[in-house]
Amino acid sequence: MKMKLAVLDPSHPEQDFPPISSALSEPDGLLAVGGCLSKARLLNAYRLGIFPWNSPDEPILWWSPDPRLVLFPDKIVVSRSLAKTLRKQKFTITFDRVFADVINACAMPRKDELGTWITQGIYQAYYDLHQSGYAHSAETWLNGELVGGLYGIAMGRVFFGESMFFSKTDASKVAFVSLVEQLKHWGYKLVDCQVSTRHLINFGAEEIARVDFTNLLNQYCDEFPESSAWQSL
């Protein structure tokens, strides 16, 4: 029997999501459609292990894939070549200095792609979350030029990665490793990588069952104020 997809009311950001166990298996993890990108809606989504992703010509689509790709910060793997690049210290790393520039760079079409999922609505929603202390960026600089970075959502001891970019070789990798090392220092326990990619698996990311991911969110998301560590930078 074909399951009916839940439709969210855009005028009710406090409306509950359907149980994540009702997400479709094909396409993997599609849970609901519609709604809005308000702060309340987005924070509730991440807390439950749900994230938005859709093309510009589609309504908002909400996902909770099974399995889930995660990185435990203590298990990060750094290749020999990347370790060599890090030792050279040719890049400068900052955090939360130019969040808007990072998300705009992430929104640029990639090679062989015609568009981007980071619409103006997505940009504004995550910029508002940044202003509220929930969304953060890591930036890589070379000779004063922004050449790589990433952004995501911090909630308790969990960082939910969203997107990254680079214009120089290894620039996004350096940003990612530097961010994970900083998260370890702050006591973060989990980095959500959403869906499986070889790039992230090479860093030590692993797939876990959705129910295990949810249990980890229940354990770590409420452990300390989201913005306290970032404000010390």
N, C-alpha and C positions, 0 to 999 in steps of 0.2 A: 504494500500500500504506500503510495506516495505521500510524504509528510507535507503539511501546509506550512509555509514559512511565516513566522510571526511578523506583523507589521507594527512598527512603533509610531506613536503619535508625536509629531514634532512640537506640539504645544504643551506636552507634559514630560519635561526632562526627568522627573522623579519616577516615572513609570518603570515598573520592574521589567528586567529582561526575562525572557523565558529561561527555563533551566538549561544550563549548557549541555546537559546530556541529550537534549533534543536537537542539537546541531546536526546538520546534514553530514553524511559521509561522502557525498559527491554533489557539489564540490566540498572538499574536506573542511569541515568546521563552520560552514555558513550557518549562522544562527538566526539573524533577524535582518529586516530591511526598514529603512526610514528613520524617523526620529530626528534628532538634532545633534549638534556638536557643542552643546553647552558644557560649562565646567562641571556641573553636577552629573550630567550624562556620562562624560568621558571618565571622570574619576570613579564613578560607580562601575563603569565597564572594566577599567583596568583592575580594580579591586577584585572583580569576579573572574579575571582571566580572559577578557573579551577586548578586541581592538577593532577600529574601523579601517576599512580599506576598500576603495572602489575607484573606478575610472571616472573622469570628469563628466561623461555622458550618462552615468548611472546614478541611482539614488544611493544614499549612504548604506553600506553593507557592513554588518557586524559579524566578526569571526571568532571562533574558539576551536582551533584545530586539535586533533588528537592523532598522533602524539604531539607534544610541544617541545620545541628546541630550547634548551636552557644552557647557561654556563654557570657553573659554580666557581666563583672568583678564585678560590684556592687551587682550582684545577686548570687554570689557564696554561696553554701551551704556546711557547714562543719559538719559532723556527730559528735555526742558526743564522740565516741571512738577515732576518728581522732583528735578532739580538745584536748583530753587528751594526745594523743601522742605528739602533737605539744607543749603542755605546758611542757612536760618532757624535751624537747630540747635534746633528745639523739642523734639526727641527726644534722650534720652540712650542711648548704646549700651554694653552690657557683653558680656563673653564668659565663659561657664562659671560664671556667678554662681548661676543658678537652673535648672540643667539639668532637674531633675525637674518644675518648674513649666512649662517650655517643652513637654516631651513630653506632659504632661497636657493642656495647652491644645491642642496639635496633635491630640490624641485626641478632642476634643469634636466631635460631629457638625456638619457644615457645613450651610449653608442647603439645604433640599430633600433632605437626606440623612438616612437613618434610623439609620445606625450608623457605625462606624469600623473601619479595618483595624488600628489600634493597640490590640491586645488587652492584657490584663494580662501575658501571656507576652512580647509584644513590649516592653512598658514595662520589665519586669524585665531582659530581655536587654540592652537598650540602656543602661539605667542601670548595669548591671554593666560594660559596655564603657566608660562614662563614668568609673566608678571606677578602671578600669584604664588610663585615659589615651588611649583611642581615640575615644570619642564626645564630641562637643562641641556647644555651643549658642551662638547669638548672641541677645541680648535687646534689645528696644526698650522704653524707659520714657518715660512722660509724667506729670509731677508725682508721681513715686514709684510709679506704677502700671505693671505689666507689660502692655503693649498689643500686643506683637508679638514674633516671634522665629522661629527655625528651629533644626534640629539635624541632625547627620550624623556621618559617620565620617572621620577623618583617617588616612591611610596614606602615608608618604613624602611626596611632593609632590602628592598627589591628595586632594581632599576630595569625599566621596560624599554629596551632599545627600539627605535623607530626607523631611522634611516641614516646613511652615511654617504660621504662623497670624497673624491680626491681629484686633484689636477696634477699632482706630482706622485711618482712611484712611492709606494709605502706610506703616503701621508695619512690615509684613513686608518691603516693598520697601526701606526704609531699612536694616533688619537685613541683608538680602541684599547690598546694595551695600557696606555697611560691612564685612561679612565678606569679600567678594571683595577689597576694597582691602587688608584686613589680610593675606589670603592672598598677594596680590601682594608685599607688603612682606617676607613670610617666604620668598618664592621658590617658592611653589606654582605648578604648571604646568597643572593641570586641575581642573575642577569637574564631577563627574558629575551630570547632571540626569535620568538614567534614560530617561524617555519624553517625547515631544514635546508641549509645551503652548504656546499662543500667548503666555501670560504670560512664560515663560522665553525664548522666541524674541525677544520684544521687548527683552530684556536683552542680546541678542547670542548666545544659545545657538544651536548648529548641530548638525545630524545628521551623524554619521559612521558608516562601516561598522563592524560589530562587530569585524571582524578588525583594523581600525585602532585601535579603542578598546583591544583587548587588547594590541596592540603598545605603546601609550602607557602602559598599566599596567606592562608589563614594563620600560619605560624609567624610570618615575618612582616606582613604589611603594616601592622599597627604598633610596632615595637618602639619607635621613637619619632619625634616630629620630623616631617619630611624635609623641611628647609634648614634645619639647624646646622648640619654639617656644611652645606653649601654656602651659608651666609658667612662662614669663617674664612672663605677663600679671599 
